[in-house]
Amino acid sequence: MLKLEGVAAGYGTSQVLFGMDFTIGQGEVISLIGRNGMGKTTTVRTLMGMLPARSGSISLLGKPITNLPPYRIARMGVGLVPEGRRAFASLNVEENLVATARLAGAKSNPWTVDRVYSLFPRLQERRKQSARTLSGGEQQMLVVGRALLTNPQLLVLDEATEGLAPLIRQEIWQCLRVLRDSGLSILLIDKNLAEMTTLVQRHHIVEKGRVVWVGSPDELNGDPALRDRYLGI
């Protein structure tokens, strides 16, 4: 589905990624985890074409996407739920959902507004409400729904549960399990290892702009020294 090989990127004279490598198979859910400032969000920005790769290659379903414009990468089947939510504040819920919706490339049972409402009933209740008046959790549901309505083959979520109330976090995690069970490929960045244990197939620990460890949640949970070395504060 997705392959990054030797990707280097940065901002101005500061290099952040130093040879980022990982793959995602069809229907897989994988994570990028690590301390703040290690290059996880920079990886997402480079993958999505928002930041140029200085070297290395990125391919989607065998087709090169390195340094393509973001709109072309989105059209090729990558849906993004960005850090910080970023709903269109001046639009209501339904307008946010349909603003970027597309059926092109959708397979059976495509994502529609009604299907998003069935996944997040709260959005249907607030469909005519301005996005700026929603709670943080409702805005996150809205941004996930907006990404799904592009009918992606790969969904990328950057800190999808950060700053949310516990009950809302549980709702988002349950949504991600539903998406996994539907066969959608997912790249997930999050700090909640406990919830990811039942969701992801492989963790990728990112340290100083490169992947330094790959393994299953059970392998990570069984190695406290590894967690302390790369994930502890």
N, C-alpha and C positions, 0 to 999 in steps of 0.2 A: 504494500500500500504506500508506505513512505520510507525513504532512505536518505539519511544524511551521512556524508562521508567527508571527513577532514575539514569541516566548515570553520572558517575563521571570520570574525566580524568584530566591530567595535564602534566607538564614537570619537570622531576627530583623531587625535593622536593616541587615544587610549584603546588598547585592544582588550576585548572581553572574552571572546571565544578563541580557543587555541586548538582547533581540531576536534570539533563536535561530531560524534559518530553514534548513530543508533538507527534502528529500523522498527517499523510497525507493520505487522501482517494484517491481512484481511480479517476483520472482526475482533482484533486484539484490543485490549485496553492496557496501556503502559503509562508509567509515571516518570516525570523528572522531579527529583527531590534534592534538597540540599539547603544549606544556610542562605540567608539573604545575600545578594550581591555576587553570587557565583556564576550567573549567566543564564538562568532559566528563562526569564522574560526576554532577554536578548536573543535567545534561541528562537522563541516564538516570533519575535519581530523579524528576524532574518528569514525564517521559514515562510512568513506571510508576505515577504517582499517589502516590508516597511523599513528595513535596514539592509543595505547592500552587503552581500557576502564578499569578503576580500579574497577568499580562496575556498576550495572545496566544491562539493556538488550536492544538490538536493533534487530528488526525483519523486514523482507521484505516479503510481501505477506504471512505472518504467519510463515516464516522460520527464525530461528535465524541466524544472521550474525555477532554477537558481536565478535570482535577480529579476524575475518577471514582475510586472506591476501587481499590486495587491488585488485589483479587481479581476485580473486574469487567473490568479491562483484561486480566488474564491469561485470563479466560474468553473474551474477544473474540479471542484468538489471539496474544498477545505472550508469548513465553517469555524469561525472564531468567536469565543466568549472571552472578551478581553478583561484584563485586570481593571478593577474600578468601575465595572458595569457599563457605563457610557450609553445608556438609553437616550433616545432623542427626546429631550425634555419638553420641547414645544409641541410634540405630537401626543395624541392619546394612545392607549394601549393597542387598539386594533390598527391604528395608523402605523405604529412602530412595527407591528408584525408584518404588515403587507408591504412596507416600504422597500424591502429588499427581497421579498419572496420570489422564488422561481421554481418552476417544475422541470426545467431542462435537465436532462440526465437522471431524473428520478426513476427508480425502478418500481416494483409493485408496492402498493400501500404508501404513496408519497405523503410527505408532511404537508398538511393543509392547516388553515387557521382553526378549523373545528377540531382537528386532531391535537393541536397544541392546547386548545381549551380543555380537551379531555385529559391531557397530561397535567395541566395546571388549571383546575377549575376556578381558582381565585382570579386568574386573568380574565376569564369570561365575565365574572361578576363586576370587574372594573374596566371592561372593554372600552367604555367611552370616557374614562377618567384620564386626565393628563398624567404623563409619565413622571413629571416632577413631583406629583403629590403622592406617589407610591412609597411604601416603606422600602428599606434597602433590600429585604428579602423578595418583595414583589418585583422590584426592578431587576433583580438577578434572574428570577423566573422569566421575566419579559425578554431579557437579553439571550437567555438559553433558547427560548421559543423563537426569537428572531433568527438565531443561527440555524435552528432546525428547519425553518421555512426556506432556507436556501437549498434544502435537500442535499446536504453534504454527504460525501463518502467517508470523510474523516472530520471528527469534531475535536477542536483544540480548546481546552478550558484552562485559563490562567488564574489561579486562586479563586475558583468559583464559589467557595464557601467562606472566604475571609470576611470577618466582621459581621457575620450573620448570627441571629439568635439561634440557640440550640435546636428549637423545633423546626425552624426554617432550614437549617443545615441538614437535618434529617430528611426533610422533604426533597432537597436537592440531591442528596445521596441516593435516595430511593429512585428518583428520576433517572439518575445515571445508571443504576442497575437495570432499569427497564430498557434504556437505550442499548446497553451492553447485550442484553438478552435478545434484542431485535437484530443483532449482528453488526451494529455500527462500530467502526474503528474509532478509538478515543485516545487522545494524548492529554494527560491530566497533570497539572502542576498544583500541588496542594501540600499543606503541612500536616494534615490529619491522617497519620499512619494507621490508626485504629480502624477508621472507616474504609481506607483504601485496601485493607487486608482482604476484604471479601469482594473487592471490585477489580483490582488490577492483576494481570498475569505476571508482569515484570516491573520492578523498580529500577530506575537508573539514577545513581547518585552523581550529582554534578558538583565538581570542585574546581574552582579557578578556570572555568571555561571549557572543561572537558568531562566526559563520563569516566569516572574512576572505578565504578563497581556496577555490576548488573546481576540481578538475582530475583528470586520470588519473594513475596511478602513473608512466607514462613522462614526462608533463609535469613532475611533481615531481622525478623523478630527473634530469631535464635542466636543472634550475635550482638550482644550488648556493647562489646568493645567497638565494633564497627559503627553502631549508631552513635556512640559517644564521640568517636573520632570525627565523623563527618556531619552529624546532625545535631549534636549537643551544642549548647550555648556556652 
